[in-house]
Amino acid sequence: MPNSKLQVKNLKCEYRLNPLGIDVLQPRLSWQLDAAHRGASQQAFQVVAGLDAVALLPGNAILWDSGRLDTDQSMHIPYVGPALQSRQRIYWRVRVWDENAHPTPWSKTAWFEMGLLDQADWQAHWIGNTLVGGPRTPVPNPFFRKDFEITGEIQSARLYVTSLGIYEATLNGQRVGEDVFTPGWTDYAQRVQYQVYDVAELLTSGENVLGAILGDGWYCGHVAWEGRQRYGGRPKLLAQLEITL
């Protein structure tokens, strides 16, 4: 029976709480210990993971059980269960053994959700304005708008989105997410980062509108002293909205 005074809190995957869009095939898990007494420490830990929170209850089918591992490490613990799939959500929790070899109660359940791991998962296509700026002159920011209809009750919805340049996305007039200057600086000759948002609460049965505004950003705007258009002449958008009814 758990009789440790330690508590396991603040479970994170790849430095984030319950993250969306993980594309690391063996995500790293971390947690923190909370204790009111001096000399508290972790002597061992056990992580269990499942496809839903119910699977983590005793007697149910666990996807991955690390077993007891005798170590004080509580950061960068790799998931080494069955291979992860695109869009898959994994629930996990952890317990530890303290300096007196007493086990703690199981932590609260955390989760992480995988992104699009295969190029074939992207069904969207790059779009952009036909206007191209010059070495010194930008063009007006492109605005995009797409009407669509949802017939049925929405169970979940994810917006996978990125741009060459910077973007701001909206659904039914409401801004998606709180990030700014997305998708952020990158070497566009090597990679393009994308974001994943849970947008179920922004959608409604019936008519909906997806919108986006693009900016030159670092892709075709100024980069340091090298002037404009180091990577390309006009910003582009890639946006894929997936709705489960």
Backbone torsions as a table, in degrees:
resi	resn	phi	psi	omega
1	MET	NA	141.5	177.5
2	PRO	-63.4	128.6	176.1
3	ASN	-139.9	17.8	178.0
4	SER	-81.8	149.4	175.3
5	LYS	-87.6	-3.9	176.4
6	LEU	-74.5	152.3	171.0
7	GLN	-130.0	141.0	179.3
8	VAL	-99.5	122.6	-174.8
9	LYS	-137.0	172.9	170.4
10	ASN	56.7	52.9	178.4
11	LEU	-70.1	131.2	-178.5
12	LYS	-133.1	150.9	173.5
13	CYS	-122.9	122.8	-176.5
14	GLU	50.8	45.6	175.3
15	TYR	71.8	9.4	-175.1
16	ARG	-128.3	150.6	176.7
17	LEU	-85.4	121.3	176.8
18	ASN	44.8	63.5	-172.7
19	PRO	-82.4	148.6	170.7
20	LEU	-99.8	147.1	171.0
21	GLY	79.6	30.8	177.1
22	ILE	-71.1	131.1	176.7
23	ASP	-121.2	12.5	172.3
24	VAL	-81.1	125.1	-173.8
25	LEU	-70.2	-24.5	173.3
26	GLN	-127.0	79.0	-176.0
27	PRO	-58.6	147.0	-179.2
28	ARG	-96.3	132.0	-176.9
29	LEU	-107.6	146.4	179.9
30	SER	-144.4	159.4	176.8
31	TRP	-155.1	169.1	178.2
32	GLN	-123.6	154.9	178.5
33	LEU	-107.3	139.9	179.6
34	ASP	-121.6	121.7	-178.4
35	ALA	-145.3	147.3	179.3
36	ALA	-97.0	-6.5	-177.2
37	HIS	-111.1	157.2	179.7
38	ARG	-77.5	154.8	176.1
39	GLY	78.7	8.4	-179.9
40	ALA	-67.2	140.0	178.9
41	SER	-157.7	163.6	177.7
42	GLN	-101.1	129.6	177.3
43	GLN	-104.6	-23.3	-179.3
44	ALA	-161.2	165.3	176.8
45	PHE	-146.4	165.8	173.8
46	GLN	-144.4	129.1	177.1
47	VAL	-115.2	136.3	172.7
48	VAL	-125.2	146.1	-178.5
49	ALA	-137.5	147.0	179.9
50	GLY	-149.2	173.8	-178.2
51	LEU	-81.6	-12.9	173.0
52	ASP	-153.6	169.9	-176.1
53	ALA	-66.0	-32.5	-179.1
54	VAL	-65.5	-32.3	-178.5
55	ALA	-63.1	-19.8	-177.7
56	LEU	-84.6	-7.8	178.9
57	LEU	-73.9	150.8	-178.2
58	PRO	-55.2	137.9	177.6
59	GLY	88.9	-5.8	-179.9
60	ASN	-97.9	171.7	-174.6
61	ALA	-78.4	109.3	178.8
62	ILE	-85.8	135.4	176.6
63	LEU	-73.0	-41.2	-179.4
64	TRP	-150.3	132.2	176.5
65	ASP	-128.1	116.7	-178.7
66	SER	-69.9	-19.3	-168.9
67	GLY	69.8	175.4	178.4
68	ARG	-74.9	126.3	177.6
69	LEU	-119.2	120.3	-176.3
70	ASP	-81.7	92.8	179.7
71	THR	-160.7	153.3	175.9
72	ASP	-92.8	4.0	-178.5
73	GLN	-69.3	132.1	177.6
74	SER	-132.2	14.1	177.4
75	MET	-131.5	148.5	174.5
76	HIS	58.9	41.8	175.0
77	ILE	-84.5	113.3	-174.8
78	PRO	-74.9	140.0	169.7
79	TYR	-70.9	125.8	-178.5
80	VAL	-128.0	31.9	176.5
81	GLY	-85.0	-164.0	178.0
82	PRO	-55.1	151.8	-177.7
83	ALA	-55.5	137.2	-177.2
84	LEU	-86.7	151.1	-176.2
85	GLN	-116.3	159.1	175.9
86	SER	-54.9	137.6	174.9
87	ARG	71.6	-1.5	-175.2
88	GLN	-73.0	135.9	176.1
89	ARG	-106.1	130.8	-179.8
90	ILE	-116.3	129.9	176.1
91	TYR	-100.9	142.3	-177.8
92	TRP	-150.5	157.8	174.7
93	ARG	-151.4	169.1	-172.7
94	VAL	-145.4	152.2	168.5
95	ARG	-134.8	158.3	-180.0
96	VAL	-131.6	166.3	171.8
97	TRP	-109.7	132.8	-173.4
98	ASP	-85.9	-170.6	-175.8
99	GLU	-64.9	-16.4	177.0
100	ASN	-103.3	14.5	179.8
101	ALA	66.5	22.3	176.6
102	HIS	-93.9	134.4	179.4
103	PRO	-78.4	147.4	173.8
104	THR	-87.1	165.0	168.0
105	PRO	-63.8	160.0	174.9
106	TRP	-63.7	144.1	176.8
107	SER	-69.1	170.7	168.8
108	LYS	-64.9	156.1	-177.3
109	THR	-80.1	133.4	173.6
110	ALA	-115.4	173.9	179.4
111	TRP	-150.2	162.6	168.1
112	PHE	-142.0	150.6	-176.8
113	GLU	-124.1	131.9	-177.2
114	MET	-75.7	151.7	175.6
115	GLY	-88.3	-151.9	178.9
116	LEU	-94.0	107.3	-170.4
117	LEU	-89.0	-13.9	-176.5
118	ASP	-124.5	141.0	179.3
119	GLN	-56.6	-32.3	-179.2
120	ALA	-68.3	-15.9	177.6
121	ASP	-69.3	-20.9	179.4
122	TRP	-84.9	110.7	175.4
123	GLN	-98.3	-14.5	178.1
124	ALA	-73.9	164.0	178.8
125	HIS	-127.9	151.8	177.3
126	TRP	-65.3	135.6	174.8
127	ILE	-130.7	156.6	179.2
128	GLY	-168.3	170.6	176.2
129	ASN	-75.0	158.1	177.9
130	THR	-84.2	-15.1	-178.5
131	LEU	-75.2	137.0	-179.6
132	VAL	-122.0	129.7	177.8
133	GLY	-75.9	179.2	179.5
134	GLY	-111.5	-177.9	-179.4
135	PRO	-60.2	-22.0	-179.3
136	ARG	-123.7	-10.4	-170.4
137	THR	-125.9	123.1	173.4
138	PRO	-83.8	171.4	174.1
139	VAL	-108.1	166.3	177.0
140	PRO	-57.5	145.5	-178.7
141	ASN	-61.9	127.5	178.3
142	PRO	-69.1	138.0	173.2
143	PHE	-112.1	137.3	178.2
144	PHE	-125.3	147.5	-177.8
145	ARG	-148.8	132.2	-179.8
146	LYS	-134.9	120.2	174.8
147	ASP	-86.7	142.9	173.8
148	PHE	-155.8	161.0	-176.3
149	GLU	-119.8	139.6	176.1
150	ILE	-114.1	124.9	178.0
151	THR	-116.1	103.4	-179.1
152	GLY	132.3	170.6	179.9
153	GLU	-81.1	133.4	-176.7
154	ILE	-84.8	123.2	176.6
155	GLN	-90.9	-45.1	178.2
156	SER	-156.9	159.7	178.8
157	ALA	-154.4	135.6	178.7
158	ARG	-129.1	135.5	172.3
159	LEU	-108.5	115.6	174.1
160	TYR	-99.1	119.4	-169.0
161	VAL	-149.0	145.7	175.2
162	THR	-158.8	-179.5	178.8
163	SER	-156.9	158.5	163.4
164	LEU	-93.8	104.5	-164.8
165	GLY	113.3	-150.9	176.1
166	ILE	-123.8	155.0	-176.8
167	TYR	-138.1	159.7	166.9
168	GLU	-136.8	121.3	-176.1
169	ALA	-103.7	149.2	175.7
170	THR	-134.8	152.6	171.6
171	LEU	-129.6	121.4	-178.1
172	ASN	52.4	40.1	175.9
173	GLY	81.9	-1.9	-179.8
174	GLN	-106.1	135.4	-177.9
175	ARG	-65.2	140.3	178.1
176	VAL	-90.5	120.0	177.1
177	GLY	74.9	177.6	-180.0
178	GLU	-116.9	1.4	-177.6
179	ASP	-71.9	153.0	175.9
180	VAL	-125.6	155.3	-179.3
181	PHE	56.7	31.8	176.4
182	THR	-70.2	146.9	5.2
183	PRO	-87.9	11.2	179.2
184	GLY	92.9	169.1	-180.0
185	TRP	-68.0	139.8	173.0
186	THR	-156.6	164.7	170.9
187	ASP	-85.7	99.7	-173.4
188	TYR	-64.1	-16.0	175.7
189	ALA	-74.7	-13.8	-176.6
190	GLN	-113.2	-40.6	-171.5
191	ARG	-160.6	160.0	171.6
192	VAL	-131.4	122.5	178.9
193	GLN	-81.1	154.0	175.1
194	TYR	-136.4	161.5	179.3
195	GLN	-114.4	155.7	175.8
196	VAL	-125.3	130.6	-179.2
197	TYR	-127.1	140.5	170.5
198	ASP	-83.9	111.0	-172.5
199	VAL	-116.9	16.6	-176.7
200	ALA	-57.9	-39.6	-176.5
201	GLU	-72.9	-13.4	179.4
202	LEU	-91.7	-7.1	-177.5
203	LEU	-103.5	162.2	178.5
204	THR	-147.1	155.7	174.1
205	SER	-64.4	138.3	-177.3
206	GLY	104.0	-145.5	-175.6
207	GLU	-76.5	137.5	176.6
208	ASN	-137.7	160.3	180.0
209	VAL	-136.5	125.6	172.8
210	LEU	-102.0	127.8	-179.8
211	GLY	-128.4	161.8	177.4
212	ALA	-157.3	146.1	172.9
213	ILE	-120.4	136.3	179.5
214	LEU	-111.1	151.0	172.4
215	GLY	-131.5	161.1	-177.5
216	ASP	-61.8	-40.4	-179.3
217	GLY	55.8	-148.3	179.7
218	TRP	-85.4	-11.2	-176.1
219	TYR	-70.9	-52.6	179.6
220	CYS	-125.4	6.4	173.6
221	GLY	-92.1	-165.1	-178.8
222	HIS	-72.9	138.0	172.7
223	VAL	-128.3	107.3	179.7
224	ALA	52.1	-132.8	-176.7
225	TRP	-92.2	4.5	-172.8
226	GLU	-89.0	1.2	176.6
227	GLY	79.9	-169.1	-176.5
228	ARG	-86.6	164.3	169.4
229	GLN	60.6	42.8	176.6
230	ARG	-67.3	-35.5	-176.2
231	TYR	-107.6	-32.3	-176.9
232	GLY	-167.2	171.1	-173.1
233	GLY	-95.9	-16.4	-177.5
234	ARG	-152.8	147.2	179.0
235	PRO	-72.7	153.6	178.6
236	LYS	-137.4	157.9	-177.0
237	LEU	-122.4	140.5	171.9
238	LEU	-129.4	114.7	-175.0
239	ALA	-138.9	127.6	-179.6
240	GLN	-129.2	115.3	179.9
241	LEU	-103.2	121.0	-179.5
242	GLU	-116.4	122.1	-176.4
243	ILE	-119.2	129.6	174.6
244	THR	-107.5	126.6	-179.3
245	LEU	-97.1	NA	NA
